[in-house]
C-alpha cells in the first residue's frame, strides 16, 4: 500500500463532499450550535431546569391569593418576585385561564394551631414555562410556611425529634453541566458519527455506480481505495472538532488547551472505531440503504455499551474540557486504539482476502 495513492483517493472523495447536501446541512447545524452556544445554553437549560432562570431578571409575576389571611400571604406580598391580588377562588381561577394571572394560591380556612391540616393549593397552567418558573419561585415560600406551621404545632409531639445535621447543598450548576456535560461532548462526538456514515456512502457509491472496477483498472489497489476513503472521512473529525472548540472560545467558554487537545484525540480515536465499523458494514452489504440501517443499529448498541462504562468517551471528554480528568484516561485511549487496530485488521482482511467479491456486483 503506497501512501501517495491512498491520499489521492482521499483527496478525490473530499473534493466530492460539496455535492453531499445532507452532510453539509449537518455540518452547518453544528456550526450554528457552536457559534450561538451562549444563546442556546440559556434556552435549552431552561427547558429541563426552569430554576436556572429564576435568579435572572426583575419581572414580577401576577398571582392571585384566595382564602384566609396567613403568614404565607405576608411572605408573598414581601417578595420581589410576585404581585399579589387578593381574590376569591372562582375569580382567580377564571383569570388564570385567561392568562391574566401566572398562578393562584388558595389557603384553606384552618387556623395554624387547629387540629386539622392546613391545605395550600397552587393552581397553574399545564405545560407552561412561566408556570414552571413560578412554581420554583414559590416553593421556598411554601417550605418556609410549612416550617412555621410545624413550629406552632410542635407542642403536640409526644417525642422529641432527633436533630439532623445536613450539609447545605450548593447550586446545581445548570449552565456548567449543560456546556461541559452535554454540549461540548455532543459537538465533538457528532463528527465521529457523521464520518462513519460518510465512509459508508463513499464505499457503497463505488459499488452502486459501478465505478469500482474502473478505479481498480488504474495502479490503485483495492486496499488503497478503502484506506483512502477511511482517511477522507476520518480527517474531518479533528478539523470539525477544532473548529467547534474555537467557536465555543469565541463565546467565552473557557476550555484548557491541554484538555481540548486530549479531548480531540479521544474523539478522533472513537471516530476511528466508528469509521472502521462503517467501512466493514459497507464492504459486506455494498448497498447504501442496508448498510446505513445495519450500521445505525450497531452504533446504538456500541454507544449504549460505552455509556455503561464509567470511562466512556462522552464522560472523558466532559472531564477533559472541564480540566478535571485523571491521567488514567490515557488507558482508555489505549483500549480504544486497540479496538481500532482489531477493526483495521478486519478491514484489511476483507480487502485483501476477498477480492473475488469486487467483480461480483449484484446491485441493480
KAPE-V80545 format. One record per residue. N is the residue number from 1. D_FIRST is the distance of its C-alpha to the first C-alpha in Angstrom with 2 decimals. Layout:
N,D_FIRST
N,D_FIRST
This chain:
1,0.00
2,3.81
3,6.51
4,8.93
5,7.93
6,7.69
7,11.03
8,12.36
9,12.34
10,13.87
11,16.40
12,17.38
13,18.18
14,19.98
15,22.02
16,23.19
17,24.46
18,27.78
19,28.58
20,28.15
21,31.78
22,31.67
23,29.01
24,30.88
25,34.12
26,32.80
27,31.58
28,34.97
29,36.76
30,35.02
31,35.88
32,39.48
33,39.66
34,38.32
35,40.45
36,43.65
37,43.12
38,46.53
39,48.37
40,46.38
41,46.94
42,50.70
43,50.72
44,48.40
45,49.81
46,53.28
47,52.36
48,51.68
49,54.03
50,56.94
51,58.47
52,55.81
53,57.79
54,61.19
55,61.47
56,60.76
57,63.35
58,67.13
59,67.73
60,70.61
61,70.23
62,73.44
63,74.42
64,77.59
65,79.62
66,81.95
67,84.19
68,86.31
69,86.06
70,83.97
71,82.13
72,78.99
73,80.61
74,81.43
75,77.85
76,76.54
77,79.02
78,78.07
79,74.34
80,72.77
81,70.31
82,72.89
83,75.85
84,78.12
85,80.47
86,83.16
87,83.36
88,84.46
89,81.70
90,81.97
91,81.97
92,79.00
93,76.90
94,77.81
95,76.72
96,73.47
97,72.73
98,73.36
99,70.93
100,73.76
101,73.09
102,69.90
103,71.50
104,74.85
105,76.05
106,78.95
107,80.82
108,83.19
109,86.90
110,86.91
111,88.22
112,85.99
113,88.30
114,89.00
115,88.26
116,85.86
117,82.31
118,81.59
119,79.18
120,76.98
121,75.16
122,72.47
123,72.02
124,68.83
125,66.82
126,63.96
127,60.36
128,61.37
129,59.60
130,62.90
131,64.46
132,61.69
133,62.27
134,66.03
135,65.60
136,63.64
137,66.27
138,69.25
139,67.83
140,68.90
141,72.38
142,72.70
143,71.64
144,74.21
145,76.88
146,76.07
147,76.52
148,79.90
149,81.02
150,79.99
151,82.01
152,85.07
153,84.89
154,83.90
155,87.53
156,87.22
157,84.73
158,86.21
159,83.56
160,82.02
161,78.30
162,75.92
163,74.42
164,70.63
165,68.77
166,65.58
167,63.36
168,63.19
169,59.95
170,58.05
171,56.72
172,53.86
173,51.61
174,50.64
175,48.87
176,46.96
177,45.84
178,44.89
179,42.81
180,41.09
181,41.16
182,40.23
183,39.36
184,36.76
185,34.85
186,34.81
187,33.62
188,30.71
189,29.73
190,30.24
191,27.12
192,25.14
193,26.75
194,26.39
195,22.66
196,22.26
197,24.44
198,22.57
199,19.17
200,21.22
201,22.58
202,19.24
203,17.99
204,21.43
205,22.19
206,19.61
207,21.28
208,24.81
209,24.67
210,23.00
211,20.44
212,17.34
213,17.98
214,18.61
215,15.34
216,13.52
217,15.78
218,13.85
219,10.81
220,8.75
221,7.59
222,9.40
223,7.12
224,5.94
225,9.73
226,10.88
227,8.99
228,10.52
229,13.75
230,13.99
231,13.63
232,16.15
233,18.54
234,18.17
235,18.90
236,22.22
237,23.57
238,24.26
239,25.29
240,27.79
241,28.94
242,29.70
243,31.55
244,33.60
245,34.59
246,35.63
247,37.75
248,39.30
249,40.21
250,41.98
251,44.03
252,45.09
253,43.29
254,42.76
255,39.35
256,38.72
257,35.71
258,34.42
259,34.83
260,33.16
261,30.04
262,29.93
263,30.55
264,27.63
265,25.34
266,26.79
267,26.54
268,22.87
269,22.16
270,24.33
271,22.64
272,19.20
273,20.88
274,22.44
275,19.40
276,17.40
277,20.67
278,20.93
279,17.49
280,18.59
281,21.90
282,20.63
283,18.40
284,21.50
285,24.18
286,22.51
287,25.78
288,26.40
289,29.89
290,29.32
291,26.05
292,27.70
293,30.80
294,29.15
295,26.96
296,30.08
297,31.95
298,29.30
299,29.15
300,32.94
301,32.82
302,30.19
303,32.18
304,35.47
305,34.17
306,32.83
307,36.14
308,37.99
309,36.39
310,38.25
311,35.17
312,33.46
313,31.35
314,34.22
315,36.74
316,34.60
317,33.96
318,37.72
319,38.54
320,36.06
321,37.26
322,40.82
323,40.27
324,41.37
325,38.27
326,38.43
327,35.83
328,34.97
329,32.79
330,29.91
331,30.12
332,29.64
333,26.55
334,25.21
335,26.04
336,24.31
337,21.07
338,21.42
339,21.86
340,18.73
341,16.76
342,18.48
343,17.68
344,13.95
345,14.15
346,16.09
347,13.71
348,10.87
349,13.69
350,14.82
351,11.67
352,11.07
353,14.76
354,16.51
355,15.22
356,18.89
357,19.65
358,17.71
359,20.43
360,23.15
361,24.26
362,27.67
363,27.97
364,31.19
